[in-house]
Amino acid sequence: MNDYFKSVILQKTGASSLKEKEVIQELWSGYGKIIRIALENSPIESVVVKYVQLPISNNHPRGWHTDIGHQRKLKSYEVETTWYNQYSKNSMARLPKCFTMERHQDEVLIVLEDLDKAGFPLRKQDVAWTDIETCLEWLAQFHASYLGKIPNGLWNVGTYWHLETRPQELEVLEDKALKNAAAAIDNKLNNCNFQTFVHGDAKLANFCFSKTGQVAGVDFQYVGGGCGMKDVAYFIGSCLYESDCERMETKILDTYFSYLHKALGEKNGALENEWRPLYRVAWADFHRFLKGWSPGHWKINSYSERITAKVIENL
């Protein structure tokens, strides 16, 4: 990290010195790192820093070395800085506090609360129903916080798989019926009456758990406008196998809408009546991306194929 960014961190935290404690993860396709920084003589013991650098060479894990992908990534970091600067403080759902953001030449620095130190040290790969329920409550609170808001400076349509930003994946999609229906599926989600902000990458890996059952969400590169069902369908697909997705579908939606009405402070029947049938439409939308992006992916299963076929039939 350059000396300028180090001086910014010291100034904003009041620390006398800092030390890179660990690299939490490399950013996708070589765009930088997420680093835990230990601070000396500061009321804040440590911070988590998202340090974005433009890659020297494109090295996408799935082989998508394109300018479209590069521009999408650049915009995603602009969106995340706007999110923390303008919108994050209005979230009912728990997320990291942002201490400062800084741009310098072609690099971006986002200095965030260390959620491990704030009581959310657990990351989970296997979840019980109580964990799923807690994350559904988080999503409901998040969506309630931004219902009807305009995503100025964010993605007009949130999620990283949004059709307009994924022309190459659509081009190579071999499922002709799904390919032909892709625009209609996208339009059905984009044109619903009730719109909110979606997290846009609400997978299990982006939730941090406390030992007492609370949860906080991270990673807001793809936050933007949309139907909340996109986040719910994507989250469920990230943590359950197909048999459980099918068996628990009604329970999942009942739980989510119960928390959504609670977060809104009253039951909004019109919203639920519109969004509930869009759960499967949102599932089909992600399925379209996945089949073009990585046709052998483990998430492509009979449940997804069946409900996507049904969605196409009902368009």
C-alpha positions as CSV (number, residue, x, y, z in Angstrom):
1,M,0.0,0.0,0.0
2,N,1.3,3.4,-0.9
3,D,2.5,5.9,1.8
4,Y,-0.3,8.3,0.9
5,F,-3.0,5.8,1.8
6,K,-1.1,4.8,5.0
7,S,-1.1,8.5,6.1
8,V,-4.9,8.7,5.4
9,I,-5.6,5.7,7.6
10,L,-3.4,7.1,10.4
11,Q,-5.1,10.5,10.2
12,K,-8.7,9.1,10.2
13,T,-8.1,6.7,13.1
14,G,-5.8,8.8,15.2
15,A,-3.2,6.0,15.2
16,S,0.5,6.6,15.6
17,S,1.4,3.7,13.4
18,L,-0.1,0.8,11.6
19,K,0.8,-2.8,10.6
20,E,-0.6,-5.1,7.9
21,K,-1.9,-8.0,10.0
22,E,-3.2,-10.3,7.3
23,V,-4.6,-10.4,3.8
24,I,-8.2,-11.5,4.3
25,Q,-8.7,-12.1,0.6
26,E,-7.5,-11.1,-2.9
27,L,-10.1,-9.2,-4.9
28,W,-11.6,-11.0,-7.9
29,S,-9.4,-11.0,-11.0
30,G,-6.5,-9.3,-9.4
31,Y,-8.1,-6.0,-8.6
32,G,-6.5,-5.6,-5.2
33,K,-6.9,-6.9,-1.7
34,I,-8.9,-6.8,1.5
35,I,-6.5,-6.4,4.4
36,R,-6.8,-6.3,8.2
37,I,-4.7,-3.4,9.6
38,A,-3.6,-3.3,13.2
39,L,-3.4,0.2,14.7
40,E,-1.1,1.5,17.5
41,N,-2.3,4.2,20.0
42,S,-5.7,4.4,18.6
43,P,-9.2,3.9,20.2
44,I,-9.8,1.6,17.2
45,E,-7.8,-1.7,17.6
46,S,-7.9,-2.6,13.9
47,V,-9.7,-1.8,10.6
48,V,-10.4,-3.7,7.5
49,V,-9.2,-2.0,4.3
50,K,-10.4,-2.6,0.8
51,Y,-7.5,-1.6,-1.4
52,V,-8.4,-1.5,-5.0
53,Q,-5.6,-1.5,-7.7
54,L,-6.1,-1.9,-11.4
55,P,-4.6,-5.2,-12.5
56,I,-1.4,-5.2,-14.5
57,S,-2.8,-8.1,-16.6
58,N,-6.2,-9.5,-17.0
59,N,-6.4,-12.9,-15.3
60,H,-10.1,-13.8,-14.9
61,P,-10.6,-17.2,-13.3
62,R,-13.4,-18.2,-15.9
63,G,-11.5,-16.8,-18.9
64,W,-13.6,-13.6,-19.4
65,H,-10.7,-11.3,-20.3
66,T,-12.7,-8.5,-21.8
67,D,-13.1,-4.7,-21.6
68,I,-16.8,-5.2,-20.7
69,G,-15.8,-7.1,-17.6
70,H,-13.1,-4.5,-16.8
71,Q,-15.5,-1.6,-17.0
72,R,-18.1,-3.5,-15.0
73,K,-15.4,-4.0,-12.2
74,L,-14.4,-0.3,-12.3
75,K,-18.0,0.8,-12.0
76,S,-18.5,-1.7,-9.1
77,Y,-15.9,0.0,-7.0
78,E,-17.3,3.5,-7.8
79,V,-20.7,2.2,-6.8
80,E,-19.3,0.8,-3.5
81,T,-17.7,4.1,-2.6
82,T,-21.0,6.0,-3.4
83,W,-22.9,3.4,-1.3
84,Y,-20.8,4.0,1.8
85,N,-20.6,7.7,1.3
86,Q,-24.3,8.4,0.6
87,Y,-26.6,5.4,1.6
88,S,-25.1,3.0,4.1
89,K,-26.0,5.0,7.2
90,N,-29.7,4.6,6.4
91,S,-29.6,0.8,6.6
92,M,-31.5,-1.0,9.4
93,A,-29.5,-4.1,8.6
94,R,-26.1,-4.3,10.3
95,L,-23.1,-3.6,8.1
96,P,-19.6,-2.3,8.7
97,K,-19.2,1.4,9.5
98,C,-17.1,3.3,7.0
99,F,-14.4,5.5,8.5
100,T,-13.1,7.0,5.2
101,M,-12.7,6.6,1.5
102,E,-10.0,7.9,-0.7
103,R,-9.0,7.9,-4.3
104,H,-5.4,8.4,-5.4
105,Q,-4.3,8.1,-9.1
106,D,-5.8,4.7,-10.2
107,E,-6.3,3.3,-6.7
108,V,-9.1,3.3,-4.2
109,L,-9.0,2.9,-0.5
110,I,-12.1,2.1,1.7
111,V,-11.5,1.9,5.4
112,L,-14.1,-0.1,7.3
113,E,-15.0,-1.3,10.7
114,D,-13.4,-4.7,11.6
115,L,-16.5,-6.8,12.1
116,D,-14.5,-9.5,13.8
117,K,-13.7,-7.1,16.6
118,A,-17.2,-5.8,16.5
119,G,-18.5,-9.2,17.5
120,F,-19.1,-10.9,14.1
121,P,-16.0,-13.2,13.8
122,L,-17.8,-16.3,12.3
123,R,-17.9,-17.2,8.6
124,K,-20.1,-20.2,7.7
125,Q,-20.1,-22.7,4.9
126,D,-22.8,-25.0,6.4
127,V,-25.8,-23.4,7.9
128,A,-28.8,-24.4,10.1
129,W,-32.2,-23.0,9.6
130,T,-31.7,-20.5,12.3
131,D,-28.7,-19.1,10.4
132,I,-30.8,-18.9,7.2
133,E,-33.6,-17.2,9.1
134,T,-31.2,-14.6,10.5
135,C,-29.9,-13.8,7.0
136,L,-33.5,-13.5,5.6
137,E,-34.2,-11.1,8.4
138,W,-31.1,-9.1,7.4
139,L,-32.3,-9.0,3.8
140,A,-35.8,-8.0,4.8
141,Q,-34.4,-5.1,6.9
142,F,-32.1,-4.1,4.1
143,H,-34.9,-4.0,1.5
144,A,-37.3,-2.2,3.9
145,S,-34.6,0.5,4.4
146,Y,-34.6,1.5,0.8
147,L,-38.1,0.7,-0.5
148,G,-39.0,3.3,-3.2
149,K,-35.6,5.0,-3.1
150,I,-33.9,6.0,-6.3
151,P,-30.4,4.5,-6.7
152,N,-28.5,7.6,-7.9
153,G,-24.8,6.8,-8.2
154,L,-25.5,3.1,-7.7
155,W,-26.3,0.5,-10.3
156,N,-29.7,1.4,-11.9
157,V,-30.4,-2.4,-11.8
158,G,-28.5,-4.1,-9.0
159,T,-26.8,-7.6,-9.0
160,Y,-23.6,-8.6,-10.8
161,W,-25.5,-10.9,-13.2
162,H,-27.9,-8.2,-14.6
163,L,-28.7,-9.0,-18.2
164,E,-27.6,-5.7,-19.7
165,T,-24.1,-6.1,-18.2
166,R,-23.7,-9.7,-19.3
167,P,-24.0,-9.8,-23.2
168,Q,-21.2,-12.3,-23.7
169,E,-22.6,-14.8,-21.3
170,L,-26.0,-14.5,-23.1
171,E,-24.3,-14.9,-26.5
172,V,-22.8,-18.3,-25.6
173,L,-25.9,-19.6,-23.7
174,E,-26.9,-22.9,-25.4
175,D,-30.3,-23.1,-23.8
176,K,-32.3,-21.5,-26.7
177,A,-35.6,-21.3,-24.8
178,L,-34.0,-19.5,-21.9
179,K,-31.9,-17.3,-24.2
180,N,-35.1,-16.2,-26.1
181,A,-36.9,-15.5,-22.8
182,A,-34.0,-13.7,-21.1
183,A,-35.2,-10.2,-21.9
184,A,-38.7,-10.9,-20.9
185,I,-37.5,-12.3,-17.5
186,D,-35.3,-9.3,-17.0
187,N,-38.2,-6.9,-17.8
188,K,-40.6,-8.7,-15.5
189,L,-38.2,-8.0,-12.6
190,N,-37.3,-4.5,-13.6
191,N,-40.9,-3.3,-14.2
192,C,-42.5,-4.5,-10.9
193,N,-44.2,-1.6,-9.0
194,F,-42.3,-2.1,-5.8
195,Q,-38.6,-1.4,-6.1
196,T,-35.9,-1.2,-3.5
197,F,-32.1,-1.5,-3.3
198,V,-30.8,-5.0,-3.7
199,H,-27.5,-6.0,-2.1
200,G,-26.6,-7.6,-5.5
201,D,-24.2,-10.3,-4.2
202,A,-26.0,-11.7,-1.1
203,K,-24.3,-15.0,-1.0
204,L,-23.6,-16.8,2.3
205,A,-19.9,-15.9,2.1
206,N,-20.8,-12.2,2.4
207,F,-22.5,-12.6,5.8
208,C,-20.5,-12.4,9.1
209,F,-22.0,-14.2,12.1
210,S,-21.8,-13.5,15.8
211,K,-21.5,-16.2,18.4
212,T,-25.0,-15.2,19.7
213,G,-26.8,-15.5,16.4
214,Q,-26.7,-12.0,14.9
215,V,-25.4,-11.3,11.4
216,A,-23.8,-8.4,9.4
217,G,-23.5,-8.1,5.7
218,V,-20.5,-7.0,3.6
219,D,-19.4,-6.3,0.0
220,F,-21.6,-3.7,-1.7
221,Q,-20.1,-3.5,-5.2
222,Y,-23.3,-4.5,-6.9
223,V,-25.9,-2.7,-4.8
224,G,-28.6,-1.0,-6.9
225,G,-32.3,-0.9,-7.8
226,G,-34.5,-3.9,-8.1
227,C,-36.9,-6.4,-6.7
228,G,-35.9,-7.9,-3.3
229,M,-36.6,-11.4,-4.6
230,K,-33.3,-11.3,-6.5
231,D,-31.3,-11.2,-3.2
232,V,-33.5,-13.9,-1.6
233,A,-33.3,-16.4,-4.4
234,Y,-29.5,-15.9,-4.9
235,F,-28.9,-16.2,-1.1
236,I,-30.9,-19.4,-0.9
237,G,-29.1,-20.9,-3.9
238,S,-25.8,-20.1,-2.2
239,C,-26.4,-22.2,0.9
240,L,-28.9,-25.0,0.2
241,Y,-28.9,-28.0,-2.1
242,E,-31.7,-28.4,-4.6
243,S,-33.9,-30.8,-2.5
244,D,-33.9,-28.3,0.4
245,C,-34.5,-25.3,-1.9
246,E,-37.6,-27.1,-3.2
247,R,-38.8,-28.5,0.1
248,M,-38.4,-25.3,2.0
249,E,-39.5,-22.8,-0.6
250,T,-42.8,-21.8,1.0
251,K,-41.2,-21.6,4.5
252,I,-38.4,-19.4,3.1
253,L,-40.8,-16.9,1.6
254,D,-43.2,-16.9,4.6
255,T,-40.2,-16.1,6.8
256,Y,-38.8,-13.4,4.6
257,F,-42.1,-11.6,4.2
258,S,-42.9,-11.8,7.9
259,Y,-39.6,-10.0,8.6
260,L,-40.2,-7.5,5.8
261,H,-43.6,-6.5,7.1
262,K,-42.1,-6.2,10.6
263,A,-39.3,-4.0,9.3
264,L,-41.7,-1.8,7.4
265,G,-43.8,-1.4,10.5
266,E,-47.0,-2.7,8.9
267,K,-48.2,-5.4,6.6
268,N,-47.9,-4.5,2.9
269,G,-50.1,-7.0,1.2
270,A,-49.7,-5.4,-2.2
271,L,-45.9,-5.7,-2.1
272,E,-46.0,-9.4,-1.0
273,N,-48.6,-10.2,-3.7
274,E,-46.4,-8.8,-6.3
275,W,-43.0,-10.0,-5.1
276,R,-43.8,-13.6,-4.0
277,P,-44.4,-14.9,-7.5
278,L,-41.3,-13.1,-8.7
279,Y,-39.1,-15.3,-6.5
280,R,-39.0,-18.0,-9.2
281,V,-38.6,-15.3,-11.9
282,A,-35.5,-14.1,-10.0
283,W,-34.2,-17.6,-9.7
284,A,-34.6,-18.1,-13.5
285,D,-32.8,-14.8,-14.1
286,F,-29.7,-16.0,-12.2
287,H,-30.0,-19.4,-13.8
288,R,-29.7,-17.7,-17.2
289,F,-26.5,-16.0,-16.2
290,L,-25.0,-19.2,-14.6
291,K,-25.7,-21.4,-17.7
292,G,-23.9,-18.9,-19.9
293,W,-21.0,-18.1,-17.5
294,S,-20.2,-21.6,-16.2
295,P,-22.4,-24.4,-17.8
296,G,-20.9,-27.0,-15.5
297,H,-21.6,-25.2,-12.3
298,W,-22.9,-27.2,-9.3
299,K,-25.8,-24.8,-8.8
300,I,-27.3,-25.8,-12.2
301,N,-29.7,-28.5,-11.1
302,S,-33.1,-30.1,-11.8
303,Y,-34.9,-27.7,-9.4
304,S,-33.5,-24.7,-11.3
305,E,-34.3,-26.2,-14.6
306,R,-37.9,-27.1,-13.7
307,I,-38.8,-23.7,-12.2
308,T,-37.1,-21.8,-15.1
309,A,-39.1,-23.9,-17.6
310,K,-42.3,-23.0,-15.6
311,V,-41.4,-19.3,-15.6
312,I,-40.8,-19.3,-19.3
313,E,-44.1,-21.1,-19.9
314,N,-45.9,-18.4,-17.8
315,L,-44.4,-15.3,-19.4
